[in-house]
């Protein structure tokens, strides 16, 4: 049995959003590293976590759940749920409660460019962290490989296409499993990463024509990339049922690709982990059944 390591003195790491892609990856990476974890979500009984991982109810829209979620915890891994745009009374209020109840270090999974992009909600969380005088680390991952199985999946499955306002911009896709591994690396020794902000990318910057080609090769059918305007994409995402605030953030981030906001391959992930990140081709191959055409 693996010996559990102590983080920031004593106590567990509370993973916010443990039911999502990034939070779930962090839970698994921390557990593999032997770091004690408490997986937090609105429906803890439904969280898919390793058997020895503790679960707790946390609803960022319900402040009465905050104290119990962080009781006895040493650190927090924080993710912004896509549906939450007002971070003041939710994420930032939760951070205040966490610090008041003894949490010593926070790792926030932000987005690339959030330090200067005031449109995205992550900017206001980063500002709150920097003003707090507390111990924190910010991770700024680029576009996730898992977007292909989330934001882009319906178009791929039903229409054999990817529709985005990205023009000919490129994205250095990162696998959320690598983000989880970086989180575990940081939380194994928080003091070494206090006040650091790490930009995280995958090893390749790809145009969406290349992404479509990877899918086509793996699935055995032609997937095309259809560039569109930001306004048309916003309407497209709204028709898919996403809330207005979420649709707007999603549109802003993708439109930024036209200006090269996510095309730089950053060496930080490889430096921290001592290995290269997973490629988009690897991700698609390992999860090819997700895009099987519907009969």
Secondary structure, 3 states (H helix, E strand, C coil): CCCCECCCCCCEEEEECCCCHHHHHHHHHHHHCCECEEEEECCHHHCCCCCCCEEEECCCCCHHHHHHHHCCEEEEEEECCCCCCCCHHHHHHHHHHHHHCCCCEEEEECCCCCCCCCCCCHHHHHHHHHHHCCEEEEEEECCEHHHHHCCCHHHHHHHCEEEECCCCCEECCECHHHHHHHHHHHHHCHHHHCCEEEEECCCCCEEHHHHHHHHHHHHCCCCEEEECCHHHHHHHHHHCCCCHHHHHHHHHHHHHHHHCCCCCCCCHHHHHHCCCCCCHHHHHHHCHHHHCCCC
